[in-house]
Amino acid sequence: MFMLVTYDVEAKRTRIFRKILKRYLNHEQYSVFSGNMTEAEALRLRQELSAAMLPEDRITEITAENRKNVEVTHLIKAKSGKGAVSRKADTRHKTDYGVL
């Protein structure tokens, strides 16, 4: 399955969640992680996150059974800060490998 996870926790606790999530997913941006995993891996990830969470923490998980049916688009603002945003498709999640 394809999974996207974001977290909103107290600043001094972000390292804990980043460390857990990096073992399972790709670190995309700040508190955003995504990648492919099995149901068993997802269960282990949820258990680890649950053990680290406090009542005020917020974690959002978005999953899709088939990563090929997920559309990812980045909205990009010009460096000048003027004009409308442009859309840039990102298809990295649809491949079985990453190109460096």
Order of alpha helices (4+ residues) and beta strands (2+ residues): beta-alpha-beta-beta-alpha-beta-beta-beta
